[in-house]
Amino acid sequence: MNIRDLEYLIALADFKHFRKAADACNVSQPTLSGQIRKLEDELGTVLLERTSRKVLFTQAGLTLVEQAKRILREVKILKEMASNQGKDMSGPILIGIIPTLGPYLSPVILPILKKQYPELDIYIYELQTEQLLEQLEAGQIDCGILALGKESETFIEVPIFDEKMYLAVSHTHPWANKNVLNLSELRDQEMLMLDNGHCLRTQTMNYCLSTGAKENEHFKASSIETLRNMVAAEIGMAFIPELATRIKKDDNLVYVGFSDPVPYRKIGLVYRPGSPLRLRYERLAKEIESIMKGN
């Protein structure tokens, strides 16, 4: 048994599919399948119920998956402790970032971070909030940048900046000529929303519920770019985070701000409690905060 075998097991538990798990582990499907069978033989227990359509874990398999996750977390801590013997801002760092933030924040901060910390080897992974926090808990990533909320409270949270929300309307909309709106004006209005799984959906739904706005049930977007295109096509209106409004200008789109209280989401960095690399993550968050204040 080795660490790689445990990674295969966890990937299979995550994807419930041999090919997808193999792709995620950068190995062939026969290699992953063979190592799982070898692991079963070594442990003397059946981990999987193999069918032609899906992968089901036995109760023993599910128990061992949880134990494997704990082992990998401890291995991650061991590696972090070793890494911490050198410079705080050197070596690899795996950062998860949510899709409604990644395309707009990464191009702003990465060039400066790479210049500021040339010995820090940064890897960025776009992950929805639930998946990001699961991978952080499992030790598959080092830290995450996301909109802080109840889901992230079990981790150490370092606030970075508050991101305002704007209302995107088409250039023909009656509100297109307004400078600001009051949230109460959204009462009874239909809003375009992101699909389930995006924390931005939860946040905008909360604003809708508080103002009496309604969700357009006929459409759900998979990305901010899809939302933007639908608004430009005069299908409806949508909340758009501030960073996303700064790129890809469209003459058919207008972003209207809000008067107090201004809707916003709190962006922060999260990491595991007790991590030996606490100072690295805190310093990284402060650097990103400084970058964003200059933008």
Secondary structure, 3 states (H helix, E strand, C coil): CCHHHHHHHHHHHHHCCHHHHHHHHCCCHHHHHHHHHHHHHHHCCCCEEECCCCEEECHHHHHHHHHHHHHHHHHHHHHHHHHCCCCCCCEEEEEEECCCCHHHHHHHHHHHHHHHCCCEEEEEEECCHHHHHHHHHHCCCCEEEEECCHHHCCCEEEEEEEEEEEEEEECCCHHHHCCEECHHHHCCCEEEEECCCCHHHHHHHHHHHHHCCEEEEEEEECCHHHHHHHHHCCCCEEEEEHHHHCCCCCCCEEEEEECCCCCEEEEEEEECCCCCCHHHHHHHHHHHHHHHHCC
